[in-house]
Amino acid sequence: MNSIKKFISYYNPYKFLFFSDMFCSLILSGIDLLFPLVVRYLLNDVYTMPDRSKIIHYVLLVGSILLVLYIVRYFCQYFITSWGHIMGAKMEADMRKDIFDHLQKLSFSYYDEHNTGKLMSRIVTDLFDISELAHHGPEDVFISIVKITGSFIILLSINAKLTLILLFFTFAMLVFSYSYNIKMRNVFKKNREKIANVNAQIQDSLSGIRVVKSFANEDIESSKFKKGNEEFLETKEDSYFIMGKFFSGNSFFQGILYLSVILLGGIFISLGTLKTSDLVIYILYINIFLNPIEKLINFTEQFQRGITGFERFLEIINTKPDIEDKENTVELTNPKGDIEFKNVSFSYNDKHTVLNNLNIKIPSGKTIALVGPSGGGKTTFCSLIPRFYEINEGSLTIDNTDIRDIRLKSLRNSIGIVQQDVYMFAGTVKENIAYGKPDASDEEIFEAAKKANIHDFIMSLSDGYDTYVGERGVKLSGGQKQRLSIARVFLKNPPILILDEATSALDNESEKFIQNSLEELSKNRTTLVIAHRLSTIRNADEIIVLTDEGVKEKGTHEELIDMDGVYAYLYNMQFEDIPQNEI
């Protein structure tokens, strides 16, 4: 019931369209119900007139009235088909916007647990069926109820006994439909899950197509897809077996209804309690009576598709973001960039502790480098500052304000990040750089590119800054993508910088240019640098060595070398084959 209430709430912005659609449905149903009555009037009262001229007069009059009614019916049907579908499409768009906006609010931890392909299935496939239900559902139910009620009353007026007998068979048909309705709901839910798995497999395989081909593993991917595809086919087969029994059973009941009318009608005619002409009209009304029942039966399939899709939609909508603004949060205005970790502990899903009771103070304007073996928590450390993940214990402050008391948008606008895994959006070079500041002028974009040592390369492209980079920047090399991502941060110009392996994909020559640019950008800013290439952090104000045991060492490059500990070991291992005067 909660799902249905939530579903109905999406009609609120379109009440006028909805009630107009229902009004047109009422008019359409009324005209359909009227036609057999007109035929009955012609058979019993007009065609039996002795004066033939009067017959022509009344036929023309009735024909004119019917023509007007069918013109009205045309416009009603047009409105239902066009604007009714538009209303459904608008609701679908609203739901798609809601689910997309909600997905934007969910933290990294949610995406760590959920497959992108399955989420895509919920946004696209599920919502299409919901749209069809939003339009056809209320309209079909309303038309069916009007026609069933109207025809039932008229049938009672023609012959009550025959109608009550038909009511018994109709009730049996509804009981049969309800029992299969439950079975269909379960199998449609399985269909949703299986097609989501297929979509996830397609997304995963196509995203990694270059890896697939480099290992010549097309057969393996085809085998994985075949498995998921066959599982989906099995559930589809189950659903069609159930649907086959469902529809054939209802067709059988409809046949019984017609058979009952013919047999019982003949008996009533022989007893003189039913006119032959009334039996003809009765049969016409049986058709009107059965048509909405069949429509209701078809609606049950549509309803199950739509409502199971909507329940899957609600699973995401009802997922509460684990990181969001609380009440009375403040804007981070003119931040200096003092960062402090106070007894901070963090673990992923409360399972594996990555950081434990961490205490680190980072003064504003300083460049702090984080080094250590993989798995020591360096990237996690930096991910906690913009609240990509929520700390489990302790507090993390910027300028003595707990980051949980700072509005998220304000916090993240004050932090610039160049990540190790560079992501390029499908668009132009200019659009990708401007992502750092969407309202930036061309001059600002050009200047940021120059600082990132990428301007000359961009100008050498066929369309310059308007060159399309391809999906995930496939037309660019790793180093070029890295420099574009650095240009984004230059453009954003934040007071706090996080450089996660910012020069890892660059060749030595480009690295020197970028290193100079990054050092210039780091002036008077709080900068955190994660680096495996230790030559890039020798000038850092402080180097923190993080291991799975926490902070192992702290100090300048020279101090850590003199300690002859973890840092010295990593440094010497990296440069043991290089003469010291070249380091």
C-alpha positions as CSV (number, residue, x, y, z in Angstrom):
1,M,0.0,0.0,0.0
2,N,2.9,2.4,0.7
3,S,4.2,1.7,-2.8
4,I,0.8,2.5,-4.3
5,K,0.5,5.7,-2.2
6,K,3.9,6.8,-3.4
7,F,3.0,6.0,-7.0
8,I,-0.2,8.0,-6.8
9,S,1.7,11.0,-5.5
10,Y,3.4,11.3,-8.9
11,Y,0.0,12.2,-10.4
12,N,-0.2,15.4,-8.3
13,P,1.5,17.8,-10.8
14,Y,-0.8,16.5,-13.6
15,K,-4.2,16.5,-11.9
16,F,-5.8,18.5,-14.8
17,L,-4.4,16.0,-17.4
18,F,-5.5,13.1,-15.2
19,F,-9.1,14.2,-14.6
20,S,-9.4,15.3,-18.3
21,D,-8.2,11.8,-19.3
22,M,-10.8,10.2,-16.9
23,F,-13.6,12.5,-18.2
24,C,-12.8,11.5,-21.8
25,S,-12.7,7.8,-20.7
26,L,-16.2,8.3,-19.2
27,I,-17.6,9.9,-22.4
28,L,-16.0,7.1,-24.5
29,S,-17.4,4.4,-22.3
30,G,-20.9,6.0,-22.3
31,I,-21.0,6.1,-26.1
32,D,-20.0,2.4,-26.3
33,L,-22.7,1.5,-23.9
34,L,-25.3,3.5,-25.8
35,F,-24.8,1.8,-29.1
36,P,-26.6,-1.6,-28.3
37,L,-29.5,0.4,-26.7
38,V,-29.8,2.3,-30.0
39,V,-29.8,-1.0,-31.9
40,R,-32.5,-2.3,-29.5
41,Y,-34.6,0.8,-30.0
42,L,-34.3,0.4,-33.8
43,L,-35.2,-3.3,-33.8
44,N,-38.1,-3.1,-31.4
45,D,-39.6,0.3,-32.1
46,V,-38.4,1.7,-35.5
47,Y,-38.1,-1.2,-37.9
48,T,-41.5,-2.5,-36.8
49,M,-43.3,0.7,-37.8
50,P,-46.0,0.2,-40.6
51,D,-45.1,3.6,-42.2
52,R,-41.9,3.2,-44.1
53,S,-41.4,7.0,-44.5
54,K,-41.2,7.2,-40.7
55,I,-38.7,4.5,-40.6
56,I,-36.4,6.4,-42.9
57,H,-37.0,9.6,-40.9
58,Y,-36.0,8.0,-37.6
59,V,-33.1,6.0,-39.1
60,L,-31.6,9.3,-40.4
61,L,-32.2,11.0,-37.1
62,V,-30.6,8.3,-35.1
63,G,-27.8,8.0,-37.6
64,S,-27.1,11.8,-37.3
65,I,-27.0,11.6,-33.5
66,L,-24.6,8.6,-33.7
67,L,-22.4,10.4,-36.1
68,V,-22.1,13.4,-33.7
69,L,-21.4,11.0,-30.9
70,Y,-18.7,9.2,-32.8
71,I,-17.0,12.5,-33.7
72,V,-17.0,13.3,-30.0
73,R,-15.6,9.8,-29.4
74,Y,-12.8,10.5,-31.9
75,F,-11.6,13.5,-30.0
76,C,-11.9,11.7,-26.7
77,Q,-9.9,8.8,-28.0
78,Y,-7.3,11.2,-29.5
79,F,-6.9,12.9,-26.1
80,I,-6.6,9.6,-24.2
81,T,-4.0,8.2,-26.6
82,S,-1.9,11.4,-27.0
83,W,-2.2,13.4,-23.8
84,G,-2.7,10.3,-21.7
85,H,0.6,8.9,-22.9
86,I,2.3,12.3,-22.5
87,M,1.1,12.4,-18.9
88,G,2.7,9.0,-18.3
89,A,5.9,10.1,-20.0
90,K,6.0,13.2,-17.8
91,M,5.6,11.0,-14.7
92,E,8.4,8.8,-16.0
93,A,10.6,11.8,-16.5
94,D,9.9,13.0,-12.9
95,M,10.7,9.5,-11.5
96,R,13.9,9.3,-13.6
97,K,14.9,12.8,-12.3
98,D,14.2,11.7,-8.7
99,I,16.2,8.5,-8.9
100,F,19.1,10.2,-10.7
101,D,19.2,13.1,-8.2
102,H,19.0,10.6,-5.3
103,L,21.8,8.5,-6.8
104,Q,23.9,11.7,-6.8
105,K,23.4,12.0,-3.1
106,L,24.5,8.5,-2.2
107,S,28.1,8.1,-1.0
108,F,31.0,6.1,-2.4
109,S,30.1,3.2,0.0
110,Y,26.8,2.7,-1.9
111,Y,28.6,2.4,-5.2
112,D,31.2,0.1,-3.7
113,E,28.4,-2.4,-3.2
114,H,26.2,-1.9,-6.3
115,N,26.8,-2.6,-9.9
116,T,26.4,0.3,-12.4
117,G,24.7,-1.9,-15.0
118,K,22.0,-3.0,-12.5
119,L,21.4,0.6,-11.5
120,M,21.0,1.5,-15.2
121,S,18.4,-1.2,-15.6
122,R,16.3,0.4,-12.9
123,I,16.6,3.8,-14.4
124,V,15.7,2.8,-18.0
125,T,13.9,-0.6,-18.3
126,D,11.9,-0.4,-15.0
127,L,10.7,3.1,-15.5
128,F,9.4,2.5,-19.0
129,D,6.9,-0.1,-17.6
130,I,6.1,2.2,-14.8
131,S,5.2,4.9,-17.4
132,E,2.9,2.5,-19.2
133,L,1.2,1.7,-16.0
134,A,0.9,5.3,-15.0
135,H,-1.0,6.1,-18.2
136,H,-3.0,2.9,-19.0
137,G,-3.6,1.7,-15.4
138,P,-6.2,4.2,-14.1
139,E,-7.7,4.7,-17.5
140,D,-8.2,1.0,-18.2
141,V,-9.6,0.4,-14.7
142,F,-12.0,3.3,-14.9
143,I,-13.2,2.4,-18.4
144,S,-13.6,-1.2,-17.4
145,I,-15.6,-0.4,-14.2
146,V,-17.9,2.0,-16.1
147,K,-18.5,-0.5,-18.9
148,I,-19.0,-3.5,-16.5
149,T,-21.3,-1.6,-14.2
150,G,-23.3,0.0,-17.1
151,S,-23.6,-3.2,-19.1
152,F,-24.5,-5.2,-16.0
153,I,-27.4,-2.8,-15.1
154,I,-28.7,-2.9,-18.7
155,L,-28.4,-6.7,-18.8
156,L,-30.4,-6.9,-15.5
157,S,-33.1,-4.8,-17.1
158,I,-33.3,-7.1,-20.1
159,N,-33.3,-10.4,-18.2
160,A,-32.4,-10.6,-14.5
161,K,-32.2,-14.4,-14.2
162,L,-29.9,-14.8,-17.2
163,T,-27.7,-12.0,-15.8
164,L,-27.3,-13.5,-12.4
165,I,-26.2,-16.8,-13.9
166,L,-23.6,-15.0,-15.9
167,L,-22.5,-13.2,-12.7
168,F,-21.7,-16.6,-11.2
169,F,-19.3,-17.5,-14.1
170,T,-17.8,-14.0,-14.0
171,F,-17.0,-14.4,-10.3
172,A,-15.3,-17.7,-11.0
173,M,-13.2,-16.0,-13.7
174,L,-12.1,-13.3,-11.2
175,V,-11.1,-15.9,-8.6
176,F,-9.1,-17.7,-11.2
177,S,-7.4,-14.4,-12.3
178,Y,-6.5,-13.4,-8.8
179,S,-4.8,-16.7,-8.1
180,Y,-2.6,-16.4,-11.2
181,N,-2.1,-12.8,-10.5
182,I,0.0,-13.7,-7.4
183,K,2.1,-16.2,-9.4
184,M,2.7,-13.6,-12.2
185,R,3.9,-11.0,-9.7
186,N,6.6,-13.3,-8.3
187,V,7.9,-14.4,-11.8
188,F,8.0,-10.8,-13.1
189,K,10.1,-9.8,-10.1
190,K,12.6,-12.6,-11.1
191,N,12.5,-11.3,-14.6
192,R,13.6,-7.9,-13.4
193,E,16.5,-9.3,-11.4
194,K,17.7,-11.4,-14.3
195,I,17.6,-8.7,-16.9
196,A,19.4,-6.4,-14.5
197,N,22.2,-9.1,-14.3
198,V,22.3,-9.2,-18.1
199,N,22.6,-5.4,-18.3
200,A,25.3,-5.5,-15.7
201,Q,27.3,-8.1,-17.7
202,I,26.9,-6.1,-20.9
203,Q,28.0,-2.9,-19.2
204,D,31.0,-4.6,-17.5
205,S,32.2,-6.3,-20.7
206,L,31.8,-3.3,-23.0
207,S,33.5,-1.0,-20.5
208,G,36.5,-3.3,-20.3
209,I,36.5,-4.2,-24.0
210,R,40.1,-3.2,-24.5
211,V,41.2,-5.5,-21.6
212,V,39.1,-8.3,-23.1
213,K,40.7,-8.0,-26.5
214,S,44.2,-7.5,-25.1
215,F,43.9,-10.9,-23.4
216,A,41.9,-12.4,-26.3
217,N,39.2,-13.4,-23.9
218,E,36.2,-12.8,-26.1
219,D,35.1,-16.4,-25.6
220,I,35.1,-16.0,-21.8
221,E,33.0,-12.9,-22.0
222,S,30.6,-14.6,-24.3
223,S,30.4,-17.6,-22.0
224,K,29.6,-15.3,-19.0
225,F,27.0,-13.4,-21.0
226,K,25.5,-16.7,-22.2
227,K,25.0,-17.9,-18.7
228,G,23.2,-14.8,-17.6
229,N,21.2,-14.6,-20.8
230,E,20.0,-18.3,-20.4
231,E,19.0,-17.6,-16.8
232,F,16.9,-14.7,-18.0
233,L,15.4,-16.9,-20.7
234,E,14.4,-19.5,-18.1
235,T,12.5,-17.0,-16.0
236,K,10.9,-15.6,-19.2
237,E,9.8,-19.1,-20.1
238,D,8.3,-19.6,-16.6
239,S,6.4,-16.3,-17.0
240,Y,5.1,-17.3,-20.4
241,F,3.9,-20.7,-19.1
242,I,2.0,-18.9,-16.3
243,M,0.7,-16.3,-18.8
244,G,-0.4,-19.1,-21.1
245,K,-2.5,-20.8,-18.4
246,F,-3.8,-17.4,-17.3
247,F,-5.0,-16.1,-20.7
248,S,-6.2,-19.5,-22.0
249,G,-8.1,-20.0,-18.7
250,N,-9.8,-16.7,-19.0
251,S,-10.6,-17.3,-22.7
252,F,-12.3,-20.6,-21.6
253,F,-14.5,-18.8,-19.1
254,Q,-15.5,-16.2,-21.8
255,G,-16.5,-19.1,-24.1
256,I,-18.6,-20.6,-21.2
257,L,-20.3,-17.2,-20.9
258,Y,-21.3,-17.1,-24.6
259,L,-22.3,-20.7,-24.5
260,S,-24.5,-20.0,-21.4
261,V,-26.2,-17.0,-23.1
262,I,-27.0,-19.1,-26.3
263,L,-28.3,-22.1,-24.3
264,L,-30.2,-20.3,-21.6
265,G,-31.4,-17.6,-24.0
266,G,-32.9,-20.3,-26.2
267,I,-34.7,-21.8,-23.1
268,F,-36.0,-18.4,-22.1
269,I,-37.2,-17.6,-25.6
270,S,-39.1,-21.0,-25.7
271,L,-40.7,-20.1,-22.4
272,G,-41.7,-16.7,-23.7
273,T,-39.8,-14.7,-21.2
274,L,-37.2,-13.3,-23.6
275,K,-37.6,-11.7,-27.1
276,T,-35.4,-12.8,-29.9
277,S,-34.4,-9.2,-30.5
278,D,-33.5,-8.8,-26.8
279,L,-31.2,-11.9,-27.1
280,V,-29.3,-10.2,-29.9
281,I,-28.9,-7.1,-27.8
282,Y,-27.9,-9.3,-24.9
283,I,-25.2,-10.9,-26.9
284,L,-23.9,-7.4,-28.0
285,Y,-23.8,-6.4,-24.3
286,I,-22.0,-9.6,-23.4
287,N,-19.2,-8.4,-25.7
288,I,-19.2,-5.0,-24.0
289,F,-19.2,-6.8,-20.6
290,L,-16.4,-9.2,-21.5
291,N,-14.2,-6.6,-23.2
292,P,-13.4,-4.6,-20.1
293,I,-13.0,-7.8,-18.1
294,E,-10.4,-8.9,-20.6
295,K,-8.8,-5.5,-20.3
296,L,-8.7,-5.8,-16.5
297,I,-7.1,-9.2,-17.0
298,N,-4.5,-7.7,-19.3
299,F,-4.1,-4.9,-16.7
300,T,-3.1,-7.4,-14.1
301,E,0.0,-8.3,-16.2
302,Q,0.8,-4.6,-16.8
303,F,0.2,-3.8,-13.1
304,Q,2.6,-6.5,-12.0
305,R,5.3,-5.3,-14.4
306,G,4.8,-1.7,-13.4
307,I,4.5,-2.2,-9.6
308,T,7.5,-4.6,-9.4
309,G,9.5,-2.0,-11.3
310,F,8.2,0.7,-9.0
311,E,9.2,-1.3,-5.9
312,R,12.7,-1.7,-7.3
313,F,12.6,2.1,-8.0
314,L,11.6,2.7,-4.4
315,E,14.5,0.5,-3.1
316,I,16.9,3.1,-4.4
317,I,14.7,6.2,-3.5
318,N,14.3,4.8,0.1
319,T,18.0,4.2,0.5
320,K,19.0,6.9,3.0
321,P,22.3,8.6,2.1
322,D,24.8,7.8,4.9
323,I,26.5,11.2,4.3
324,E,24.3,14.2,4.1
325,D,23.9,17.7,5.5
326,K,22.5,17.8,9.0
327,E,20.5,20.7,10.4
328,N,22.3,24.0,11.1
329,T,25.4,23.3,8.9
330,V,27.5,26.3,8.0
331,E,29.2,27.6,4.9
332,L,33.0,27.3,4.7
333,T,33.9,30.9,4.0
334,N,37.4,32.0,3.1
335,P,39.0,28.8,4.5
336,K,42.6,29.0,5.5
337,G,43.0,25.2,5.2
338,D,44.0,24.1,8.7
339,I,43.2,20.3,8.8
340,E,43.3,18.2,11.9
341,F,42.5,14.5,12.5
342,K,41.6,13.9,16.1
343,N,41.5,10.2,17.2
344,V,40.1,9.3,13.8
345,S,39.2,5.7,13.1
346,F,37.7,4.3,9.9
347,S,36.7,0.9,8.5
348,Y,34.8,-0.1,5.4
349,N,31.5,-1.6,6.3
350,D,32.7,-2.0,9.9
351,K,34.8,-5.0,8.8
352,H,38.5,-4.1,8.0
353,T,39.9,-1.2,10.0
354,V,42.0,1.0,7.7
355,L,42.7,3.9,10.0
356,N,42.8,3.5,13.8
357,N,43.0,6.4,16.3
358,L,44.8,8.7,13.9
359,N,46.0,12.1,15.2
360,I,47.5,14.4,12.6
361,K,47.7,18.2,12.3
362,I,48.2,19.8,8.9
363,P,48.8,23.6,9.1
364,S,47.4,25.8,6.4
365,G,49.6,26.5,3.4
366,K,51.8,23.5,4.0
367,T,52.5,20.7,1.5
368,I,52.1,17.3,3.2
369,A,53.1,14.1,1.4
370,L,51.7,10.7,2.2
371,V,53.8,7.6,1.4
372,G,53.8,4.0,2.3
373,P,53.1,0.6,1.0
374,S,49.8,-0.1,-0.8
375,G,46.9,-0.8,1.6
376,G,48.2,1.6,4.2
377,G,45.2,3.9,3.9
378,K,46.7,6.9,2.0
379,T,43.8,7.3,-0.4
380,T,41.3,6.6,2.4
381,F,43.0,9.3,4.4
382,C,42.4,11.8,1.7
383,S,38.9,10.6,0.9
384,L,37.8,11.4,4.5
385,I,38.6,15.1,4.1
386,P,35.8,15.8,1.5
387,R,33.5,13.3,3.3
388,F,33.4,10.8,0.5
389,Y,33.3,8.4,3.5
390,E,32.1,9.0,7.0
391,I,34.6,8.5,9.8
392,N,33.6,5.9,12.4
393,E,35.1,7.6,15.5
394,G,36.8,10.8,16.3
395,S,36.6,14.1,14.5
396,L,38.1,15.7,11.4
397,T,38.2,19.6,11.4
398,I,39.0,22.3,8.9
399,D,39.8,25.6,10.5
400,N,38.6,24.1,13.8
401,T,35.2,23.3,12.4
402,D,34.1,19.7,12.3
403,I,33.5,18.8,8.6
404,R,30.2,17.2,9.6
405,D,29.1,20.7,10.6
406,I,30.0,22.2,7.2
407,R,27.6,22.1,4.3
408,L,28.8,19.4,1.9
409,K,28.7,21.5,-1.2
410,S,30.7,24.2,0.5
411,L,33.2,21.7,1.8
412,R,33.8,20.1,-1.5
413,N,34.0,23.4,-3.4
414,S,36.9,24.2,-1.2
415,I,38.9,21.1,-2.1
416,G,40.5,20.3,-5.4
417,I,41.3,16.7,-6.3
418,V,43.4,15.1,-9.0
419,Q,42.8,11.4,-8.8
420,Q,45.0,8.5,-9.8
421,D,42.2,7.1,-11.9
422,V,41.4,10.0,-14.3
423,Y,37.8,10.2,-15.6
424,M,37.0,12.1,-18.7
425,F,33.4,12.8,-19.6
426,A,32.2,12.2,-23.2
427,G,32.4,15.7,-24.6
428,T,35.0,18.3,-25.8
429,V,38.3,19.2,-24.3
430,K,36.9,22.5,-23.2
431,E,33.9,20.9,-21.5
432,N,36.1,18.6,-19.6
433,I,38.4,21.4,-18.3
434,A,35.4,23.6,-17.5
435,Y,34.1,20.9,-15.2
436,G,36.3,22.5,-12.6
437,K,34.4,25.8,-12.9
438,P,31.3,25.5,-15.2
439,D,30.8,29.3,-15.5
440,A,34.5,29.9,-16.5
441,S,35.3,32.1,-19.5
442,D,37.3,30.8,-22.4
443,E,40.3,32.9,-21.2
444,E,40.2,31.2,-17.8
445,I,40.1,27.8,-19.4
446,F,43.0,28.6,-21.7
447,E,45.0,29.9,-18.8
448,A,44.3,26.8,-16.7
449,A,45.4,24.6,-19.7
450,K,48.7,26.6,-20.0
451,K,49.5,26.1,-16.3
452,A,48.9,22.4,-16.7
453,N,51.2,22.3,-19.8
454,I,48.5,21.0,-22.1
455,H,47.5,24.2,-24.1
456,D,50.0,23.6,-27.0
457,F,48.8,20.0,-27.4
458,I,45.2,21.1,-27.4
459,M,45.8,23.7,-30.1
460,S,47.5,21.0,-32.2
461,L,44.3,19.0,-32.3
462,S,42.0,19.2,-35.4
463,D,39.3,21.1,-33.5
464,G,41.4,22.6,-30.7
465,Y,39.4,23.0,-27.5
466,D,36.3,21.8,-29.3
467,T,37.8,18.4,-30.0
468,Y,35.7,15.4,-28.9
469,V,37.7,13.3,-26.4
470,G,35.5,10.1,-26.8
471,E,33.9,8.0,-24.1
472,R,36.1,8.1,-20.9
473,G,38.6,10.1,-23.0
474,V,39.6,7.2,-25.1
475,K,41.1,9.4,-27.8
476,L,43.7,10.8,-25.3
477,S,46.8,9.2,-23.8
478,G,47.0,8.6,-20.1
479,G,49.4,11.5,-19.6
480,Q,47.1,13.9,-21.7
481,K,44.1,12.9,-19.6
482,Q,46.1,13.5,-16.4
483,R,47.1,16.9,-17.5
484,L,43.5,17.8,-18.4
485,S,42.4,16.7,-14.9
486,I,45.2,18.9,-13.5
487,A,43.9,21.8,-15.6
488,R,40.4,21.3,-14.0
489,V,41.9,21.9,-10.6
490,F,43.9,24.9,-11.8
491,L,40.6,26.3,-13.0
492,K,38.8,25.5,-9.7
493,N,41.5,27.3,-7.8
494,P,40.6,25.7,-4.4
495,P,42.3,26.5,-1.0
496,I,42.9,22.8,-0.3
497,L,44.5,20.4,-2.8
498,I,44.6,16.6,-2.8
499,L,46.9,15.1,-5.4
500,D,46.4,11.4,-5.6
501,E,49.3,10.2,-7.8
502,A,48.8,13.3,-9.9
503,T,51.8,12.7,-12.1
504,S,51.7,8.9,-12.2
505,A,50.8,8.7,-15.8
506,L,53.3,11.3,-17.1
507,D,56.6,10.7,-18.8
508,N,59.7,12.2,-17.2
509,E,59.7,15.3,-19.4
510,S,56.1,16.1,-18.8
511,E,56.4,15.4,-15.1
512,K,59.0,18.1,-14.7
513,F,56.7,20.7,-16.3
514,I,53.7,19.5,-14.3
515,Q,55.7,19.4,-11.1
516,N,56.7,23.0,-11.5
517,S,53.1,23.9,-12.1
518,L,51.9,22.0,-9.1
519,E,54.5,23.6,-6.9
520,E,53.3,27.0,-8.1
521,L,49.7,26.0,-7.5
522,S,50.5,24.7,-4.0
523,K,51.9,28.0,-2.8
524,N,49.8,29.4,0.1
525,R,47.5,26.4,-0.1
526,T,47.1,23.3,2.0
527,T,48.2,20.5,-0.2
528,L,48.2,16.7,0.4
529,V,50.2,14.6,-2.1
530,I,49.9,10.9,-2.4
531,A,53.0,9.6,-4.2
532,H,54.7,6.4,-5.0
533,R,57.3,8.2,-7.1
534,L,59.2,9.6,-4.2
535,S,61.3,12.0,-6.3
536,T,58.2,14.2,-6.6
537,I,57.8,14.9,-2.9
538,R,61.4,15.7,-1.8
539,N,60.4,19.3,-1.3
540,A,57.3,18.6,0.8
541,D,57.1,20.5,4.1
542,E,56.4,17.2,5.8
543,I,56.2,13.6,4.7
544,I,53.9,11.1,6.6
545,V,54.6,7.4,6.3
546,L,51.3,5.5,6.6
547,T,51.2,1.7,7.0
548,D,48.5,-0.7,8.1
549,E,49.8,0.0,11.6
550,G,49.0,3.8,11.3
551,V,51.5,6.7,11.2
552,K,54.9,5.1,11.2
553,E,57.1,8.1,10.6
554,K,56.9,11.9,10.1
555,G,59.4,14.5,9.0
556,T,61.1,16.1,6.0
557,H,62.8,14.1,3.4
558,E,66.2,14.6,5.0
559,E,65.0,13.7,8.5
560,L,63.3,10.5,7.3
561,I,66.4,9.4,5.3
562,D,68.5,10.0,8.5
563,M,66.0,7.8,10.5
564,D,66.8,4.9,8.2
565,G,63.3,3.5,8.6
566,V,60.4,2.7,6.3
567,Y,60.8,5.8,4.2
568,A,64.5,5.3,3.7
569,Y,63.9,1.7,2.8
570,L,61.3,2.6,0.2
571,Y,63.4,5.5,-1.2
572,N,66.6,3.4,-1.5
573,M,64.7,0.5,-3.1
574,Q,63.3,2.9,-5.7
575,F,66.6,4.5,-6.5
576,E,69.2,1.9,-5.7
577,D,70.2,1.6,-9.3
578,I,70.5,5.3,-9.9
579,P,73.6,7.3,-9.1
580,Q,72.9,9.8,-6.3
581,N,73.8,12.8,-8.3
582,E,71.0,12.0,-10.8
583,I,68.3,11.8,-8.1
